[in-house]
Amino acid sequence: MAKEFWRWKEYNWQDENLNWRDGKVITGGVDVGSVSSQAVVMVDGELFAFSNMRTGSDSPNSALNAMNWALENTGMTLDHFDFIVGTGYGRVNVPFADKAITEIACHARGGNYMYGPTVRTILDMGGQDCKAILCDERGKVTNFLMNDKCAAGTGRGMEVFADLLGVSIEDVGDLSLDVDEEPPPVSSTCVVFAKSEAAGLLREGWSQSRVLAAYCSAMAHRVFTLLERVGVSPDFAITGGIAKNIGVVSRIERELNLTALKPKHDTQIAGALGAALFGKALVEKGKGRKNKAVA
């Protein structure tokens, strides 16, 4: 079988030092995106477990698979939760969720937890869209702008490029920085045009690194214009899969003349993390399940 260069690593994680059975409030967040799905489990507001995997053919199964993988070998079941919140593209199709909340609100709340209360601007670079979010010290959204017209400035667009060039998606960022000087950017308005332009540049003798630099530069500039429209206030942070791409991140930082905050957790779980935090807040308001199983 031919290698799938776009395929990124899926994984789960659990805090082995945290005994969930001692917890008073157990909440979950499930972020079903167009490209990836994440599930987060929190115990008394502390991160206990999460999973990060590819979204499947339908949202309900993707949500269930993500949560089951996060809970793997923990002894916890869905019945032990006080509240579960669904978010993301498929948020209304999480069959075991008690409530659905928009990914804008969840990324702001999750970003606040991941980066601290000083963060004021969060850039979420997802699989099919980009969101520039302004928030206050509690992680409450004060303004946002979204670009979802084309995959050119998103994770899916980067996957297309990785496959085109035969470069592992995890190596794209480093390779894009392996150039003597920054080349002119390729088309940033459409992933189809960008792909066609890149193929032409390869035929002209451009190296893989040079083509990747041109694409990462175009992606960074497109994001910069979005941030410029909403207004960027320090501290600035990035969530989503593209936050792991140093080639894009460093170019965004250069255009903004700002250094992004360093994450404490996987940047792809921000939405699910925020969803779980909303769940905790709702439990504290008396909205929790009345028939929760005993640990």
C-alpha positions as CSV (number, residue, x, y, z in Angstrom):
1,M,0.0,0.0,0.0
2,A,1.3,3.5,-0.9
3,K,2.4,5.6,1.9
4,E,-0.1,8.2,3.1
5,F,2.2,11.2,3.7
6,W,-0.7,13.3,5.1
7,R,-1.5,10.9,7.9
8,W,-0.6,12.4,11.3
9,K,0.0,10.5,14.5
10,E,-3.2,9.6,16.5
11,Y,-2.8,9.0,20.2
12,N,-4.3,9.0,23.6
13,W,-3.0,10.1,27.1
14,Q,-3.9,9.5,30.7
15,D,-2.5,11.0,33.9
16,E,-1.5,7.9,35.9
17,N,-1.0,10.0,39.0
18,L,-4.6,11.1,39.2
19,N,-7.2,8.7,40.7
20,W,-10.5,9.6,39.1
21,R,-12.4,7.6,41.7
22,D,-11.4,10.2,44.3
23,G,-12.9,13.0,42.2
24,K,-16.2,14.8,43.0
25,V,-16.9,16.2,39.5
26,I,-16.1,14.3,36.3
27,T,-16.8,16.1,33.0
28,G,-16.1,15.4,29.4
29,G,-15.7,17.3,26.2
30,V,-15.9,15.9,22.7
31,D,-14.7,18.0,19.7
32,V,-15.8,16.4,16.4
33,G,-14.2,18.3,13.6
34,S,-14.3,17.8,9.9
35,V,-10.8,16.3,9.9
36,S,-10.0,15.2,13.5
37,S,-11.9,14.4,16.7
38,Q,-10.7,14.8,20.3
39,A,-12.2,13.7,23.6
40,V,-11.1,15.1,27.0
41,V,-11.9,13.9,30.5
42,M,-11.5,16.2,33.4
43,V,-11.6,15.3,37.1
44,D,-12.4,18.3,39.4
45,G,-11.2,20.6,36.7
46,E,-7.9,18.8,36.2
47,L,-7.0,17.1,32.9
48,F,-7.2,13.4,33.4
49,A,-7.3,11.9,29.9
50,F,-7.6,12.7,26.2
51,S,-7.5,11.2,22.8
52,N,-6.8,12.7,19.4
53,M,-7.8,10.8,16.2
54,R,-9.0,11.1,12.7
55,T,-12.7,11.8,12.2
56,G,-14.4,8.9,10.6
57,S,-17.3,8.6,8.1
58,D,-20.0,9.9,10.6
59,S,-20.0,12.1,13.6
60,P,-21.7,9.9,16.2
61,N,-19.2,7.0,15.7
62,S,-16.3,9.4,15.7
63,A,-17.4,10.9,19.0
64,L,-17.9,7.5,20.6
65,N,-14.5,6.2,19.3
66,A,-12.7,9.2,20.6
67,M,-14.2,9.0,24.0
68,N,-13.7,5.2,24.3
69,W,-10.1,5.6,23.4
70,A,-9.6,8.4,26.0
71,L,-11.2,6.1,28.6
72,E,-9.2,3.0,27.6
73,N,-8.0,0.9,30.5
74,T,-9.2,3.5,33.1
75,G,-12.2,1.6,34.4
76,M,-14.3,4.7,33.8
77,T,-17.5,4.5,31.7
78,L,-19.9,7.1,30.3
79,D,-22.1,6.5,33.3
80,H,-19.5,8.0,35.6
81,F,-19.7,11.4,34.1
82,D,-21.5,14.3,35.7
83,F,-21.7,16.2,32.3
84,I,-20.5,15.9,28.8
85,V,-20.4,18.7,26.2
86,G,-20.1,18.3,22.4
87,T,-18.4,20.9,20.3
88,G,-17.0,21.3,16.8
89,Y,-18.4,20.7,13.3
90,G,-20.3,17.6,14.5
91,R,-21.3,18.9,18.0
92,V,-25.0,18.2,17.5
93,N,-24.3,14.6,16.6
94,V,-22.5,13.5,19.8
95,P,-25.1,11.0,21.1
96,F,-24.0,10.9,24.7
97,A,-23.5,14.6,25.2
98,D,-25.7,16.6,27.6
99,K,-25.3,19.8,25.7
100,A,-23.7,21.3,22.5
101,I,-21.6,24.5,22.6
102,T,-19.9,26.2,19.7
103,E,-16.2,25.6,19.0
104,I,-15.5,29.4,19.2
105,A,-16.5,29.5,22.8
106,C,-14.8,26.2,23.6
107,H,-11.5,27.1,22.0
108,A,-11.5,30.4,24.0
109,R,-12.2,28.6,27.3
110,G,-9.7,25.8,26.5
111,G,-7.0,28.2,25.3
112,N,-7.5,30.1,28.6
113,Y,-6.8,26.8,30.5
114,M,-3.8,25.8,28.3
115,Y,-2.1,29.2,28.1
116,G,-3.2,31.0,31.2
117,P,-5.4,34.0,32.0
118,T,-3.2,36.5,30.2
119,V,-4.0,35.2,26.7
120,R,-6.2,37.7,24.8
121,T,-5.9,36.5,21.2
122,I,-6.4,32.8,20.1
123,L,-5.9,31.6,16.5
124,D,-7.5,28.3,15.9
125,M,-6.2,26.7,12.8
126,G,-8.4,23.7,12.2
127,G,-8.9,21.1,9.5
128,Q,-11.3,23.2,7.3
129,D,-11.3,26.7,8.7
130,C,-9.4,29.3,10.7
131,K,-10.8,31.4,13.6
132,A,-9.3,34.5,15.1
133,I,-10.8,34.8,18.7
134,L,-10.4,37.6,21.2
135,C,-11.2,36.7,24.8
136,D,-11.0,38.1,28.3
137,E,-9.1,36.8,31.4
138,R,-11.8,34.1,32.0
139,G,-11.6,32.8,28.5
140,K,-14.9,34.4,27.5
141,V,-15.2,35.4,23.8
142,T,-15.3,39.2,23.2
143,N,-15.0,39.1,19.4
144,F,-14.0,36.7,16.6
145,L,-13.6,36.3,12.8
146,M,-13.8,33.1,10.8
147,N,-12.5,32.1,7.4
148,D,-14.0,28.9,6.0
149,K,-14.2,29.6,2.3
150,C,-11.4,27.3,1.2
151,A,-9.0,24.7,2.7
152,A,-6.0,26.6,1.4
153,G,-5.2,28.1,4.8
154,T,-6.1,25.0,6.9
155,G,-4.9,21.6,8.0
156,R,-6.6,19.8,5.2
157,G,-4.8,22.1,2.7
158,M,-1.5,21.2,4.3
159,E,-2.3,17.5,4.1
160,V,-2.9,17.9,0.4
161,F,0.5,19.5,0.0
162,A,2.3,16.8,2.0
163,D,0.8,14.2,-0.3
164,L,1.7,16.1,-3.4
165,L,5.3,16.5,-2.4
166,G,5.7,13.1,-0.8
167,V,6.7,14.6,2.5
168,S,5.5,13.4,5.9
169,I,3.0,15.9,7.4
170,E,5.1,16.0,10.6
171,D,8.2,17.1,8.6
172,V,6.6,19.9,6.6
173,G,7.4,22.7,9.0
174,D,11.1,21.9,9.5
175,L,11.6,21.4,5.8
176,S,9.9,24.7,4.9
177,L,12.6,26.5,7.0
178,D,15.4,24.8,5.1
179,V,15.8,27.5,2.5
180,D,18.5,30.2,1.9
181,E,15.9,32.9,1.3
182,E,12.1,33.1,1.5
183,P,10.5,32.5,-1.9
184,P,7.4,34.3,-3.1
185,P,4.2,32.7,-1.7
186,V,2.1,30.4,-3.9
187,S,-1.7,31.1,-4.3
188,S,-3.4,31.3,-0.9
189,T,-7.0,31.7,-2.2
190,C,-7.6,28.1,-3.3
191,V,-6.0,24.8,-2.5
192,V,-6.6,23.6,-6.1
193,F,-4.8,26.6,-7.5
194,A,-2.0,26.3,-5.0
195,K,-1.6,22.6,-5.8
196,S,-1.4,23.3,-9.5
197,E,1.1,26.1,-9.0
198,A,3.3,24.0,-6.7
199,A,3.3,21.2,-9.3
200,G,4.5,23.7,-11.9
201,L,7.3,25.0,-9.6
202,L,8.5,21.4,-9.0
203,R,8.7,20.9,-12.8
204,E,10.8,24.1,-13.0
205,G,13.3,22.6,-10.6
206,W,12.2,24.0,-7.2
207,S,13.2,21.9,-4.3
208,Q,10.6,20.4,-1.9
209,S,11.8,22.8,0.8
210,R,11.4,25.8,-1.4
211,V,7.9,24.8,-2.5
212,L,6.9,24.1,1.1
213,A,8.3,27.5,2.2
214,A,6.2,29.2,-0.4
215,Y,3.1,27.4,0.8
216,C,3.7,28.0,4.5
217,S,4.4,31.6,3.7
218,A,1.1,32.0,1.9
219,M,-0.8,30.2,4.7
220,A,0.8,32.5,7.3
221,H,0.0,35.6,5.4
222,R,-3.6,34.6,4.9
223,V,-3.9,34.0,8.6
224,F,-2.2,37.3,9.3
225,T,-4.8,39.3,7.3
226,L,-7.6,37.5,9.3
227,L,-5.9,38.5,12.6
228,E,-5.3,42.0,11.3
229,R,-9.0,42.4,10.7
230,V,-10.1,41.3,14.2
231,G,-7.1,43.0,15.9
232,V,-4.4,41.2,17.8
233,S,-3.8,41.8,21.5
234,P,-1.0,40.1,23.4
235,D,-0.8,37.6,24.8
236,F,-1.2,35.6,21.6
237,A,-1.7,31.8,21.3
238,I,-2.4,29.2,18.6
239,T,-4.6,26.1,18.8
240,G,-5.3,23.3,16.3
241,G,-3.1,21.0,14.4
242,I,-1.3,23.7,12.4
243,A,0.0,25.0,15.7
244,K,2.4,22.0,15.6
245,N,3.9,23.3,12.3
246,I,6.9,25.4,13.1
247,G,7.1,26.6,9.5
248,V,3.7,28.2,9.6
249,V,3.9,29.4,13.3
250,S,7.3,31.1,12.9
251,R,6.1,33.0,9.8
252,I,2.9,34.1,11.5
253,E,5.0,35.4,14.4
254,R,7.3,37.2,12.0
255,E,4.3,39.0,10.3
256,L,2.8,39.9,13.6
257,N,6.1,40.8,15.3
258,L,4.8,38.7,18.2
259,T,5.9,35.4,19.8
260,A,3.1,32.9,20.4
261,L,2.8,31.5,23.9
262,K,4.1,28.0,24.3
263,P,1.4,25.4,25.0
264,K,1.3,23.2,28.1
265,H,-0.9,20.6,26.3
266,D,-1.6,19.2,22.9
267,T,-2.9,22.1,20.8
268,Q,-5.5,20.0,19.1
269,I,-7.4,19.3,22.3
270,A,-8.2,22.9,23.1
271,G,-11.8,22.7,21.9
272,A,-12.6,19.5,23.8
273,L,-10.8,20.9,26.8
274,G,-13.0,24.0,26.8
275,A,-16.1,21.8,26.4
276,A,-15.2,19.8,29.5
277,L,-14.6,23.0,31.4
278,F,-18.0,24.3,30.4
279,G,-19.4,21.0,31.6
280,K,-17.8,21.6,35.1
281,A,-19.3,25.1,35.2
282,L,-22.7,23.7,34.4
283,V,-22.4,21.0,37.1
284,E,-21.6,23.7,39.6
285,K,-24.8,25.5,38.5
286,G,-26.8,22.4,39.4
287,K,-27.1,21.1,35.8
288,G,-25.3,17.8,36.4
289,R,-26.7,14.3,35.8
290,K,-28.9,13.0,38.7
291,N,-28.3,9.3,37.9
292,K,-24.5,9.3,37.8
293,A,-23.0,5.9,38.5
294,V,-21.0,5.4,41.7
295,A,-17.3,5.1,41.1
